[in-house]
């Protein structure tokens, strides 16, 4: 299985740590949006997209990259398979959903999204900086184990489909 993870990790390296945990069982290469080659993504069996959450949204570098991808880029018409992951200081809520809009964006580009993963992470946004940040020890080893297990389930499900 060929897998690629497109990741934006800008504040504390939290999202990259999660991407590393997921890349291991998938045998995936991790790239930034600027390094990602749309042809490589089109040829991949599975593509992960992840970033930290900023003001309730994925990082603009990642969303701009996905918006610029051609729609339905797979020549075999199967559609690409994808997954989404995020790190955030606050949990996702129905009032502020950060994964659903991004999943819809990917689906609009022709990806089938096989799942989402998110975990809490150190957040030093303005008011939280005054107390040294939220979630000071996150992502924890348990969070990284959960990310790895999520990737293993994706890998195993993909192998069954083949």
Steps between C-alpha positions, in 0.01 A plus 500: 500500500628844408411768755586868532424737786469873431558679829523857629656524845599853590472581869651230721551200269195324643339414168827371359535266800154360424586472129819310590300255713258442210770477234672202662226237454401645162854519363407856402716789397421828678507820293395861544247644254787680329687170452196298396474396136136469386605217263644305794177550693297383200710184480485426874265241645444712810569867577490653847435870551569659837572823680454679823174684549509879491187698587291187445645420157779303341811700413453715186809348334327161505154619397643717221701202375192275490291770332765523226498124430323395182159340552477126436868467423506117490512365146376158615175665620517322839552825681779549746468380859585747773496558873505816707673574829536802724652621823323770697501673832126466539283203405290495185137582574181504292510881523861520376561198278847510349522159332160492323558806279841365402355155423239666277776691319684174430182325388438789261839425348407136446659340806320238702578573865552185704516666841610786719720520806558786738669545833570780740835674486693784658329828421668832579252727324486849656292455818640151567857629475451687826477168689764318295249352257234229502574127473865537595580131467300426187511326269586238759633150443137382521401750227784381277405135563142584403625670181709193416203270565280718276756468219525123553121470462516702178782280369321178591168618350675604181672161469163323535348716222775414252 
